[in-house]
Amino acid sequence: MTNPVHFLAVVSCCALSATWAHAEPKAHDMRGTLHEQAIDRHFKEMDANDDGTITKAEFDDFHTKHFQDIDSNKDGKLTREEMREGHKEKQEKSMAIRFDEADANHDGALSRDEAEKMPGLSGRFGRTDANKDGKLSREEVENSMKRMRGYRE
């Protein structure tokens, strides 16, 4: 597997699987929903001409761009650190998108009802609500995700 695009595609799938593996047991029944949402987002990103199909060229272009985005030193190769940082950034962007989608009233915080739209989060609502104000700020959700995945800032 010497083609960087194919390597990146495999690593992306593995990283996505690892993300699902970190979901809480209470979110087990929501994993299918999370998986479907991720597929929908990735499909829309790859379907450049919005025709409802992904050609090999669209697939390769998407993964080539992703490779270039995470190749921080632009040497045409990925180190473990570049992969780690690229994966971390992708997770953070994905979380931000999901947060915005769940924030129905656009107040920058999630009520308990809004948090239901983020699989796994509603089961951790009490632990995530650090200031106990009955809503989750973006910062509280980000901090919870980092703790769950063992990220150290």
DSSP file (Angstrom, degrees, kcal/mol; ACC not computed):
  #  RESIDUE AA STRUCTURE BP1 BP2  ACC     N-H-->O    O-->H-N    N-H-->O    O-->H-N    TCO  KAPPA ALPHA  PHI   PSI    X-CA   Y-CA   Z-CA
    1    1 A M              0   0    0      0, 0.0     6,-0.0     0, 0.0     0, 0.0   0.000 360.0 360.0 360.0  70.9    0.0    0.0    0.0
    2    2 A T        +     0   0    0      4,-0.0     3,-0.0     5,-0.0     0, 0.0   0.644 360.0 101.9 -90.6 -15.2    2.5    2.6   -1.2
    3    3 A N     >  -     0   0    0      1,-0.2     4,-2.4     2,-0.0     3,-0.2  -0.590  65.7-148.4 -71.6 117.8   -0.1    5.0   -2.6
    4    4 A P  H  > S+     0   0    0      0, 0.0     4,-2.6     0, 0.0     5,-0.2   0.830  94.9  55.6 -58.3 -33.9   -0.4    7.8    0.0
    5    5 A V  H  > S+     0   0    0      2,-0.2     4,-2.2     1,-0.2     5,-0.1   0.930 110.4  43.9 -66.6 -44.4   -4.1    8.4   -1.0
    6    6 A H  H  > S+     0   0    0     -3,-0.2     4,-2.2     2,-0.2    -1,-0.2   0.902 113.4  52.0 -66.4 -39.5   -5.0    4.8   -0.4
    7    7 A F  H  X S+     0   0    0     -4,-2.4     4,-2.7     1,-0.2    -2,-0.2   0.929 110.4  48.5 -60.0 -45.2   -3.0    4.8    2.9
    8    8 A L  H  X S+     0   0    0     -4,-2.6     4,-2.9     1,-0.2    -1,-0.2   0.888 108.6  53.7 -63.8 -39.4   -4.8    7.9    4.0
    9    9 A A  H  X S+     0   0    0     -4,-2.2     4,-2.0     2,-0.2    -1,-0.2   0.922 111.5  45.2 -61.3 -44.0   -8.2    6.4    3.2
   10   10 A V  H  X S+     0   0    0     -4,-2.2     4,-2.3     2,-0.2    -2,-0.2   0.927 114.3  48.1 -65.3 -45.2   -7.4    3.3    5.3
   11   11 A V  H  X S+     0   0    0     -4,-2.7     4,-2.8     1,-0.2    -2,-0.2   0.892 109.5  53.7 -64.2 -38.9   -6.1    5.4    8.2
   12   12 A S  H  X S+     0   0    0     -4,-2.9     4,-2.4     2,-0.2    -1,-0.2   0.914 109.3  48.2 -61.4 -42.7   -9.2    7.7    8.0
   13   13 A C  H  X S+     0   0    0     -4,-2.0     4,-2.2     2,-0.2    -1,-0.2   0.912 112.6  48.6 -63.8 -41.9  -11.4    4.6    8.3
   14   14 A C  H  X S+     0   0    0     -4,-2.3     4,-2.3     2,-0.2    -2,-0.2   0.908 111.3  49.9 -63.9 -41.8   -9.4    3.3   11.2
   15   15 A A  H  X S+     0   0    0     -4,-2.8     4,-2.0     2,-0.2    -2,-0.2   0.905 110.4  49.6 -64.6 -41.5   -9.5    6.7   13.0
   16   16 A L  H  X S+     0   0    0     -4,-2.4     4,-1.9     1,-0.2    -1,-0.2   0.903 110.4  50.7 -64.1 -40.7  -13.3    6.9   12.5
   17   17 A S  H  X S+     0   0    0     -4,-2.2     4,-2.0     1,-0.2    -2,-0.2   0.893 108.1  52.9 -62.7 -39.6  -13.7    3.4   13.9
   18   18 A A  H  X S+     0   0    0     -4,-2.3     4,-1.0     1,-0.2    -1,-0.2   0.876 105.4  55.0 -64.2 -36.9  -11.5    4.4   16.9
   19   19 A T  H >< S+     0   0    0     -4,-2.0     3,-0.8     1,-0.2     4,-0.2   0.930 109.4  46.5 -60.9 -45.4  -13.8    7.4   17.5
   20   20 A W  H >< S+     0   0    0     -4,-1.9     3,-1.6     1,-0.2    -1,-0.2   0.853 105.2  60.8 -66.0 -33.6  -16.9    5.1   17.7
   21   21 A A  H 3< S+     0   0    0     -4,-2.0    -1,-0.2     1,-0.3    -2,-0.2   0.763  99.4  57.5 -65.2 -23.4  -15.0    2.7   20.0
   22   22 A H  T << S+     0   0    0     -4,-1.0    -1,-0.3    -3,-0.8    -2,-0.2   0.505  80.5 116.0 -85.3  -3.8  -14.7    5.6   22.5
   23   23 A A  S <  S-     0   0    0     -3,-1.6    97,-0.1    -4,-0.2     5,-0.0  -0.326  75.3-103.4 -65.0 148.4  -18.5    6.1   22.7
   24   24 A E    >   -     0   0    0      1,-0.1     3,-1.6     3,-0.0     4,-0.1  -0.338  26.9-112.2 -70.9 154.4  -20.0    5.4   26.1
   25   25 A P  G >  S+     0   0    0      0, 0.0     3,-2.0     0, 0.0     4,-0.3   0.854 117.4  60.3 -54.7 -37.3  -21.9    2.2   26.6
   26   26 A K  G 3  S+     0   0    0      1,-0.3     3,-0.4     2,-0.1    94,-0.1   0.754 101.0  55.9 -63.0 -22.2  -25.2    4.1   26.9
   27   27 A A  G X> S+     0   0    0     -3,-1.6     3,-1.5     1,-0.2     4,-0.9   0.382  75.1 106.4 -89.7   5.1  -24.6    5.4   23.4
   28   28 A H  G X4 S+     0   0    0     -3,-2.0     3,-1.0     1,-0.3     4,-0.4   0.891  80.0  47.7 -53.1 -44.8  -24.4    1.9   22.0
   29   29 A D  G 34 S+     0   0    0     -3,-0.4     4,-0.3    -4,-0.3    -1,-0.3   0.673 110.1  54.7 -72.1 -14.4  -27.8    2.2   20.3
   30   30 A M  G <> S+     0   0    0     -3,-1.5     4,-2.8     1,-0.2    -1,-0.2   0.550  81.8  88.1 -92.6  -9.3  -26.9    5.6   18.9
   31   31 A R  H <X S+     0   0    0     -3,-1.0     4,-3.1    -4,-0.9     5,-0.2   0.871  85.8  54.5 -59.6 -37.0  -23.7    4.4   17.2
   32   32 A G  H  > S+     0   0    0     -4,-0.4     4,-2.5    -3,-0.2    -1,-0.3   0.914 110.0  46.8 -61.4 -41.6  -25.6    3.5   14.1
   33   33 A T  H  > S+     0   0    0     -4,-0.3     4,-2.6    -3,-0.2    -2,-0.2   0.928 113.3  48.1 -64.7 -46.0  -27.0    7.0   14.0
   34   34 A L  H  X S+     0   0    0     -4,-2.8     4,-2.4     1,-0.2    -2,-0.2   0.912 111.8  50.5 -60.6 -42.5  -23.6    8.5   14.5
   35   35 A H  H  X S+     0   0    0     -4,-3.1     4,-2.5    -5,-0.2    -2,-0.2   0.927 111.1  48.1 -60.8 -46.5  -22.2    6.2   11.8
   36   36 A E  H  X S+     0   0    0     -4,-2.5     4,-2.6     1,-0.2    -2,-0.2   0.892 111.0  51.0 -63.2 -40.2  -24.9    7.3    9.4
   37   37 A Q  H  X S+     0   0    0     -4,-2.6     4,-2.5     2,-0.2    -1,-0.2   0.910 110.9  48.6 -63.6 -41.7  -24.3   11.0   10.1
   38   38 A A  H  X S+     0   0    0     -4,-2.4     4,-2.7     2,-0.2     5,-0.2   0.915 111.3  49.6 -65.0 -42.7  -20.6   10.6    9.5
   39   39 A I  H  X S+     0   0    0     -4,-2.5     4,-2.9     1,-0.2     5,-0.2   0.936 111.0  50.0 -61.3 -45.4  -21.2    8.8    6.2
   40   40 A D  H  X S+     0   0    0     -4,-2.6     4,-2.4     2,-0.2    -2,-0.2   0.925 112.5  46.7 -59.1 -45.4  -23.6   11.5    5.1
   41   41 A R  H  X S+     0   0    0     -4,-2.5     4,-2.2     1,-0.2    -2,-0.2   0.939 115.1  45.7 -63.1 -46.5  -21.1   14.3    6.0
   42   42 A H  H  X S+     0   0    0     -4,-2.7     4,-2.3     1,-0.2    -2,-0.2   0.897 111.7  52.4 -64.8 -39.3  -18.2   12.5    4.2
   43   43 A F  H  X S+     0   0    0     -4,-2.9     4,-2.5    -5,-0.2    -1,-0.2   0.941 110.1  47.7 -61.2 -46.9  -20.4   11.7    1.2
   44   44 A K  H  < S+     0   0    0     -4,-2.4    -1,-0.2     1,-0.2    -2,-0.2   0.884 112.1  50.6 -62.2 -38.4  -21.4   15.4    0.9
   45   45 A E  H  < S+     0   0    0     -4,-2.2    -1,-0.2     1,-0.2    -2,-0.2   0.890 115.8  41.4 -65.8 -38.8  -17.7   16.4    1.2
   46   46 A M  H  < S+     0   0    0     -4,-2.3     2,-2.3     1,-0.2    -2,-0.2   0.813  93.0  83.2 -80.7 -30.5  -16.5   14.0   -1.5
   47   47 A D    ><  +     0   0    0     -4,-2.5     3,-1.6     1,-0.2    -1,-0.2  -0.466  58.0 174.0 -77.5  77.1  -19.4   14.5   -4.0
   48   48 A A  T 3  S+     0   0    0     -2,-2.3    -1,-0.2     1,-0.3     6,-0.1   0.817  76.0  41.1 -58.6 -37.3  -17.8   17.6   -5.5
   49   49 A N  T 3  S-     0   0    0      4,-0.2    -1,-0.3    -3,-0.2    -2,-0.1   0.362 103.9-128.7 -96.8   6.9  -20.4   18.0   -8.3
   50   50 A D    <   +     0   0    0     -3,-1.6    -2,-0.1    -6,-0.2     4,-0.1   0.843  64.5 135.0  54.1  41.2  -23.3   17.1   -6.0
   51   51 A D  S    S-     0   0    0      2,-0.4    -1,-0.1     0, 0.0     3,-0.1   0.353  77.7-105.6-101.0   6.3  -24.7   14.5   -8.4
   52   52 A G  S    S+     0   0    0      1,-0.3     2,-0.3    -5,-0.1    -8,-0.0   0.534  93.2  81.3  85.1   5.5  -25.4   11.9   -5.7
   53   53 A T        -     0   0    0    -10,-0.0     2,-0.5    -7,-0.0    -2,-0.4  -0.950  68.4-135.7-137.2 159.4  -22.4    9.7   -6.6
   54   54 A I        -     0   0    0     -2,-0.3     2,-0.1    -7,-0.1    -7,-0.1  -0.966  19.0-154.4-118.6 118.2  -18.7    9.7   -5.9
   55   55 A T     >  -     0   0    0     -2,-0.5     4,-2.6    -9,-0.2     5,-0.2  -0.407  31.8-108.6 -81.0 165.2  -16.4    9.0   -8.8
   56   56 A K  H  > S+     0   0    0      1,-0.2     4,-3.1     2,-0.2     5,-0.2   0.896 122.6  54.3 -59.5 -38.9  -12.9    7.6   -8.2
   57   57 A A  H  > S+     0   0    0      2,-0.2     4,-2.8     1,-0.2    -1,-0.2   0.916 109.1  46.5 -62.6 -43.2  -11.5   11.0   -9.2
   58   58 A E  H  > S+     0   0    0      2,-0.2     4,-2.5     1,-0.2    -2,-0.2   0.915 113.8  49.2 -63.9 -42.6  -13.7   12.7   -6.5
   59   59 A F  H  X S+     0   0    0     -4,-2.6     4,-2.2     2,-0.2    -2,-0.2   0.945 114.5  44.1 -60.1 -49.6  -12.6   10.1   -4.0
   60   60 A D  H  X S+     0   0    0     -4,-3.1     4,-2.6     1,-0.2     5,-0.2   0.895 112.8  51.7 -64.6 -41.1   -9.0   10.5   -4.8
   61   61 A D  H  X S+     0   0    0     -4,-2.8     4,-2.5    -5,-0.2     5,-0.2   0.919 109.9  49.9 -61.2 -44.0   -9.2   14.3   -4.9
   62   62 A F  H  X S+     0   0    0     -4,-2.5     4,-2.3     1,-0.2    -2,-0.2   0.939 115.2  42.0 -59.8 -48.8  -10.8   14.4   -1.5
   63   63 A H  H  X S+     0   0    0     -4,-2.2     4,-2.6     2,-0.2    -1,-0.2   0.826 112.1  54.4 -72.8 -31.2   -8.2   12.2    0.1
   64   64 A T  H  X S+     0   0    0     -4,-2.6     4,-2.6     2,-0.2    -1,-0.2   0.930 110.6  46.7 -64.8 -44.2   -5.3   13.9   -1.7
   65   65 A K  H  X S+     0   0    0     -4,-2.5     4,-2.5     2,-0.2    -2,-0.2   0.918 112.3  50.3 -62.8 -42.5   -6.5   17.2   -0.3
   66   66 A H  H  X S+     0   0    0     -4,-2.3     4,-1.9     2,-0.2    -2,-0.2   0.920 110.3  50.2 -61.7 -42.9   -6.9   15.7    3.2
   67   67 A F  H  X S+     0   0    0     -4,-2.6     4,-1.4     1,-0.2    -2,-0.2   0.938 111.9  47.7 -58.4 -48.0   -3.3   14.3    2.9
   68   68 A Q  H  < S+     0   0    0     -4,-2.6    -1,-0.2     1,-0.2    -2,-0.2   0.866 108.6  55.6 -63.4 -36.5   -2.0   17.7    1.9
   69   69 A D  H  < S+     0   0    0     -4,-2.5    -1,-0.2     1,-0.2    -2,-0.2   0.887 114.1  38.1 -63.8 -39.5   -3.9   19.3    4.8
   70   70 A I  H  < S+     0   0    0     -4,-1.9     2,-2.0    -5,-0.2    -1,-0.2   0.591  90.2  92.2 -92.8  -8.8   -2.3   17.1    7.4
   71   71 A D    ><  +     0   0    0     -4,-1.4     3,-1.7     1,-0.2    -1,-0.1  -0.580  58.2 178.2 -79.9  79.3    1.1   17.0    5.9
   72   72 A S  T 3  S+     0   0    0     -2,-2.0    -1,-0.2     1,-0.3     6,-0.1   0.779  74.9  43.3 -62.8 -31.0    2.1   20.0    8.0
   73   73 A N  T 3  S-     0   0    0      4,-0.2    -1,-0.3    -3,-0.2    -2,-0.1   0.424 102.7-131.9 -95.6   3.2    5.7   20.2    6.8
   74   74 A K    <   +     0   0    0     -3,-1.7    -2,-0.1    -6,-0.2     4,-0.1   0.824  63.7 133.3  55.5  39.1    4.7   19.6    3.1
   75   75 A D  S    S-     0   0    0      2,-0.4    -1,-0.1     0, 0.0     3,-0.1   0.377  77.2-110.5 -98.1   4.4    7.3   16.9    2.5
   76   76 A G  S    S+     0   0    0      1,-0.3     2,-0.3    -5,-0.1    -8,-0.0   0.607  90.2  89.7  79.1  11.0    4.9   14.5    0.8
   77   77 A K        -     0   0    0    -10,-0.1     2,-0.5   -73,-0.0    -2,-0.4  -0.964  67.7-134.5-136.8 153.2    5.0   12.1    3.8
   78   78 A L        -     0   0    0     -2,-0.3     2,-0.2    -3,-0.1    -7,-0.1  -0.933  14.1-158.9-112.2 131.5    3.1   11.7    7.0
   79   79 A T     >  -     0   0    0     -2,-0.5     4,-2.3     1,-0.1     5,-0.2  -0.541  36.4-105.1 -92.8 168.1    4.6   11.1   10.3
   80   80 A R  H  > S+     0   0    0      1,-0.2     4,-3.0     2,-0.2     5,-0.2   0.903 123.2  53.1 -58.3 -40.5    2.8    9.6   13.3
   81   81 A E  H  > S+     0   0    0      2,-0.2     4,-2.9     1,-0.2     5,-0.3   0.911 107.9  49.3 -64.2 -42.4    2.6   13.1   14.8
   82   82 A E  H  > S+     0   0    0      2,-0.2     4,-2.7     1,-0.2    -1,-0.2   0.909 113.2  47.7 -62.3 -40.9    1.1   14.6   11.7
   83   83 A M  H  X S+     0   0    0     -4,-2.3     4,-2.7     2,-0.2    -2,-0.2   0.930 112.6  49.2 -63.8 -44.9   -1.5   11.8   11.6
   84   84 A R  H  X S+     0   0    0     -4,-3.0     4,-2.5     2,-0.2    -2,-0.2   0.941 115.5  42.7 -60.0 -49.7   -2.2   12.3   15.3
   85   85 A E  H  X S+     0   0    0     -4,-2.9     4,-2.7     2,-0.2    -1,-0.2   0.898 114.0  51.6 -65.8 -40.5   -2.6   16.1   15.0
   86   86 A G  H  X S+     0   0    0     -4,-2.7     4,-2.2    -5,-0.3    -2,-0.2   0.907 111.9  46.8 -62.2 -41.8   -4.6   15.7   11.7
   87   87 A H  H  X S+     0   0    0     -4,-2.7     4,-2.5     2,-0.2    -2,-0.2   0.914 111.9  50.7 -65.8 -43.4   -7.0   13.2   13.4
   88   88 A K  H  X S+     0   0    0     -4,-2.5     4,-2.3    -5,-0.2    -2,-0.2   0.924 111.4  47.7 -60.8 -45.4   -7.3   15.5   16.5
   89   89 A E  H  X S+     0   0    0     -4,-2.7     4,-2.5     1,-0.2    -1,-0.2   0.904 111.1  51.1 -63.0 -41.6   -8.2   18.5   14.3
   90   90 A K  H  X S+     0   0    0     -4,-2.2     4,-2.5     1,-0.2    -1,-0.2   0.906 110.5  49.0 -63.9 -41.5  -10.7   16.5   12.3
   91   91 A Q  H  X S+     0   0    0     -4,-2.5     4,-2.6     2,-0.2    -1,-0.2   0.910 111.5  49.6 -63.4 -41.8  -12.4   15.3   15.5
   92   92 A E  H  X S+     0   0    0     -4,-2.3     4,-2.1     2,-0.2    -2,-0.2   0.907 112.4  46.8 -65.6 -40.9  -12.5   18.8   16.8
   93   93 A K  H  X S+     0   0    0     -4,-2.5     4,-2.2     2,-0.2    -1,-0.2   0.915 112.5  50.4 -65.3 -42.2  -14.0   20.2   13.6
   94   94 A S  H  X S+     0   0    0     -4,-2.5     4,-2.5     1,-0.2    -2,-0.2   0.912 110.4  49.5 -62.4 -42.9  -16.6   17.3   13.5
   95   95 A M  H  X S+     0   0    0     -4,-2.6     4,-2.8     1,-0.2    -1,-0.2   0.903 109.5  52.0 -62.7 -41.2  -17.6   18.0   17.1
   96   96 A A  H  X S+     0   0    0     -4,-2.1     4,-2.4     2,-0.2    -1,-0.2   0.900 110.5  48.0 -63.2 -40.5  -18.0   21.7   16.3
   97   97 A I  H  X S+     0   0    0     -4,-2.2     4,-2.3     2,-0.2    -2,-0.2   0.937 113.5  46.7 -64.2 -46.8  -20.3   20.9   13.4
   98   98 A R  H  X S+     0   0    0     -4,-2.5     4,-2.2     2,-0.2    -2,-0.2   0.891 111.4  52.4 -63.8 -39.2  -22.3   18.5   15.5
   99   99 A F  H  X S+     0   0    0     -4,-2.8     4,-1.9     2,-0.2    -1,-0.2   0.949 110.8  47.0 -60.3 -49.1  -22.6   21.1   18.3
  100  100 A D  H  < S+     0   0    0     -4,-2.4    -2,-0.2     1,-0.2    -1,-0.2   0.883 112.0  50.5 -61.8 -38.9  -23.8   23.7   15.9
  101  101 A E  H  < S+     0   0    0     -4,-2.3    -1,-0.2     1,-0.2    -2,-0.2   0.875 113.1  46.1 -65.9 -36.6  -26.4   21.3   14.4
  102  102 A A  H  < S+     0   0    0     -4,-2.2     2,-2.2    -5,-0.2    -2,-0.2   0.782  89.9  87.4 -76.6 -27.6  -27.6   20.4   17.9
  103  103 A D    ><  +     0   0    0     -4,-1.9     3,-1.4     1,-0.2    -1,-0.2  -0.469  56.3 173.9 -76.3  77.6  -27.9   24.0   19.1
  104  104 A A  T 3  S+     0   0    0     -2,-2.2    -1,-0.2     1,-0.3     6,-0.1   0.820  75.6  41.8 -59.7 -36.9  -31.4   24.6   17.8
  105  105 A N  T 3  S-     0   0    0      4,-0.2    -1,-0.3    -3,-0.2    -2,-0.1   0.410 102.9-130.3 -94.9   3.4  -31.9   28.0   19.3
  106  106 A H    <   +     0   0    0     -3,-1.4    -2,-0.1    -6,-0.2     4,-0.1   0.838  63.6 135.0  55.6  39.7  -28.3   29.1   18.4
  107  107 A D  S    S-     0   0    0      2,-0.4    -1,-0.1     0, 0.0     3,-0.1   0.400  76.2-110.2 -96.8   3.6  -27.5   30.4   21.9
  108  108 A G  S    S+     0   0    0      1,-0.2    30,-0.8    -5,-0.1     2,-0.3   0.582  91.0  81.0  81.6   9.3  -24.1   28.8   21.9
  109  109 A A  E    S-A  137   0A   0     28,-0.2     2,-0.5    29,-0.1    -2,-0.4  -0.962  72.8-125.4-142.5 158.6  -25.1   26.3   24.6
  110  110 A L  E     -A  136   0A   0     26,-2.5    26,-2.5    -2,-0.3    -7,-0.1  -0.926  15.7-152.9-111.0 125.8  -26.9   22.9   24.6
  111  111 A S     >  -     0   0    0     -2,-0.5     4,-2.5    24,-0.2     5,-0.2  -0.310  41.1 -96.0 -76.0 173.5  -29.9   22.2   26.8
  112  112 A R  H  > S+     0   0    0     22,-0.4     4,-0.9     1,-0.2    -1,-0.1   0.922 128.1  50.0 -57.6 -43.9  -30.6   18.6   27.8
  113  113 A D  H >4 S+     0   0    0      1,-0.2     3,-0.6     2,-0.2     4,-0.3   0.917 111.8  46.8 -62.7 -43.8  -33.0   18.3   24.9
  114  114 A E  H >4 S+     0   0    0      1,-0.2     3,-1.8     2,-0.2    -1,-0.2   0.878 105.3  60.5 -65.7 -37.0  -30.5   19.7   22.4
  115  115 A A  H >< S+     0   0    0     -4,-2.5     3,-1.9     1,-0.3     7,-0.5   0.746  87.6  74.7 -63.8 -22.9  -27.8   17.4   23.8
  116  116 A E  T << S+     0   0    0     -4,-0.9    -1,-0.3    -3,-0.6    -2,-0.2   0.755  85.7  65.1 -59.4 -23.5  -29.9   14.4   22.8
  117  117 A K  T <  S+     0   0    0     -3,-1.8    -1,-0.3    -4,-0.3    -2,-0.2   0.586  90.3  71.2 -77.4  -9.7  -28.9   15.1   19.2
  118  118 A M  S X> S-     0   0    0     -3,-1.9     3,-2.2    -4,-0.2     4,-0.8  -0.881  92.0-127.2-109.7 101.1  -25.3   14.3   20.0
  119  119 A P  T 34 S+     0   0    0      0, 0.0   -92,-0.1     0, 0.0    -2,-0.1  -0.140  90.0  10.2 -50.6 132.0  -25.0   10.5   20.6
  120  120 A G  T 34 S+     0   0    0    -94,-0.1     4,-0.4    -4,-0.1   -94,-0.1   0.084 107.4  89.1  89.3 -24.1  -23.3    9.7   23.9
  121  121 A L  T X4 S+     0   0    0     -3,-2.2     3,-1.4    -6,-0.3     4,-0.3   0.894  78.4  58.8 -75.5 -39.4  -23.4   13.3   25.2
  122  122 A S  G >< S+     0   0    0     -4,-0.8     3,-1.1    -7,-0.5     4,-0.3   0.851 102.1  55.7 -61.2 -33.1  -26.8   13.1   26.9
  123  123 A G  G 3  S+     0   0    0      1,-0.2    -1,-0.3     2,-0.1    -2,-0.2   0.689 114.1  40.4 -71.0 -17.6  -25.6   10.2   29.1
  124  124 A R  G <> S+     0   0    0     -3,-1.4     4,-2.7    -4,-0.4     5,-0.3   0.211  81.1 115.3-110.0  11.8  -22.7   12.4   30.3
  125  125 A F  H <> S+     0   0    0     -3,-1.1     4,-2.3    -4,-0.3    -2,-0.1   0.907  76.8  46.6 -52.9 -51.5  -24.7   15.6   30.6
  126  126 A G  H  4 S+     0   0    0     -4,-0.3    -1,-0.2     1,-0.2     6,-0.2   0.882 116.7  43.9 -60.6 -40.7  -24.4   15.9   34.4
  127  127 A R  H  4 S+     0   0    0      1,-0.2    -1,-0.2    -3,-0.2    -2,-0.2   0.812 114.9  49.6 -74.0 -29.5  -20.6   15.2   34.3
  128  128 A T  H  < S+     0   0    0     -4,-2.7     2,-2.2    -7,-0.2    -2,-0.2   0.815  89.3  83.1 -79.0 -31.2  -20.0   17.5   31.3
  129  129 A D    ><  +     0   0    0     -4,-2.3     3,-1.4    -5,-0.3    -1,-0.2  -0.487  60.0 174.9 -74.9  78.7  -22.0   20.4   32.8
  130  130 A A  T 3  S+     0   0    0     -2,-2.2    -1,-0.2     1,-0.3     6,-0.1   0.836  76.1  41.6 -60.6 -38.2  -18.9   21.6   34.9
  131  131 A N  T 3  S-     0   0    0      4,-0.2    -1,-0.3    -3,-0.2    -2,-0.1   0.405 103.7-130.1 -93.8   4.4  -20.6   24.8   36.2
  132  132 A K    <   +     0   0    0     -3,-1.4    -2,-0.1    -6,-0.2     4,-0.1   0.839  62.7 136.7  54.6  40.7  -23.9   23.0   36.9
  133  133 A D  S    S-     0   0    0      2,-0.4    -1,-0.1     0, 0.0     3,-0.1   0.361  75.5-108.2 -97.2   5.6  -26.0   25.7   35.1
  134  134 A G  S    S+     0   0    0      1,-0.2   -22,-0.4    -5,-0.1     2,-0.3   0.575  92.0  76.5  82.6   8.8  -28.2   23.1   33.3
  135  135 A K  S    S-     0   0    0    -24,-0.1     2,-0.6   -23,-0.1    -2,-0.4  -0.977  74.6-122.9-146.0 159.4  -26.7   23.7   29.8
  136  136 A L  E     -A  110   0A   0    -26,-2.5   -26,-2.5    -2,-0.3     2,-0.1  -0.907  19.7-152.5-109.5 121.5  -23.5   22.7   28.1
  137  137 A S  E  >  -A  109   0A   0     -2,-0.6     4,-2.2   -28,-0.2     5,-0.2  -0.447  32.2-108.9 -80.5 163.3  -21.2   25.4   26.6
  138  138 A R  H  > S+     0   0    0    -30,-0.8     4,-2.9     1,-0.2     5,-0.2   0.902 121.7  53.4 -56.9 -41.8  -19.0   24.6   23.7
  139  139 A E  H  > S+     0   0    0      1,-0.2     4,-2.8     2,-0.2    -1,-0.2   0.902 106.9  50.6 -62.7 -42.0  -16.0   24.7   26.0
  140  140 A E  H  > S+     0   0    0      2,-0.2     4,-2.1     1,-0.2    -1,-0.2   0.912 112.9  46.3 -63.0 -41.4  -17.6   22.2   28.4
  141  141 A V  H  X S+     0   0    0     -4,-2.2     4,-2.5     2,-0.2    -2,-0.2   0.932 113.0  49.2 -66.6 -45.3  -18.3   19.8   25.6
  142  142 A E  H  X S+     0   0    0     -4,-2.9     4,-2.4     1,-0.2    -2,-0.2   0.919 111.7  49.1 -60.2 -43.9  -14.8   20.2   24.1
  143  143 A N  H  X S+     0   0    0     -4,-2.8     4,-2.3     1,-0.2    -1,-0.2   0.889 110.9  50.4 -63.8 -38.9  -13.2   19.6   27.5
  144  144 A S  H  X S+     0   0    0     -4,-2.1     4,-2.5    -5,-0.2    -1,-0.2   0.917 110.5  49.1 -64.5 -43.5  -15.3   16.5   28.0
  145  145 A M  H  X S+     0   0    0     -4,-2.5     4,-2.0     1,-0.2     6,-0.2   0.905 110.9  50.5 -63.6 -41.3  -14.3   15.1   24.6
  146  146 A K  H  X>S+     0   0    0     -4,-2.4     5,-2.2     2,-0.2     4,-0.8   0.918 111.0  48.2 -63.7 -43.1  -10.6   15.8   25.4
  147  147 A R  H ><5S+     0   0    0     -4,-2.3     3,-0.7     1,-0.2    -2,-0.2   0.925 110.5  52.4 -62.7 -43.0  -10.9   14.0   28.7
  148  148 A M  H 3<5S+     0   0    0     -4,-2.5    -1,-0.2     1,-0.2    -2,-0.2   0.874 115.7  39.6 -60.2 -38.2  -12.6   11.1   27.1
  149  149 A R  H 3<5S-     0   0    0     -4,-2.0    -1,-0.2    -5,-0.2    -2,-0.2   0.438 112.0-116.9 -95.5   0.2   -9.9   10.7   24.5
  150  150 A G  T <<5 +     0   0    0     -4,-0.8     2,-0.2    -3,-0.7    -3,-0.2   0.726  53.6 163.6  76.0  21.2   -7.1   11.4   26.8
  151  151 A Y      < -     0   0    0     -5,-2.2     2,-0.5    -6,-0.2    -1,-0.2  -0.528  23.1-155.7 -73.4 139.3   -5.9   14.5   25.1
  152  152 A R              0   0    0     -2,-0.2    -1,-0.0     1,-0.1    -5,-0.0  -0.966 360.0 360.0-115.4 128.6   -3.5   16.7   27.1
  153  153 A E              0   0    0     -2,-0.5    -1,-0.1     0, 0.0    -2,-0.0   0.434 360.0 360.0 -93.9 360.0   -3.3   20.3   26.4
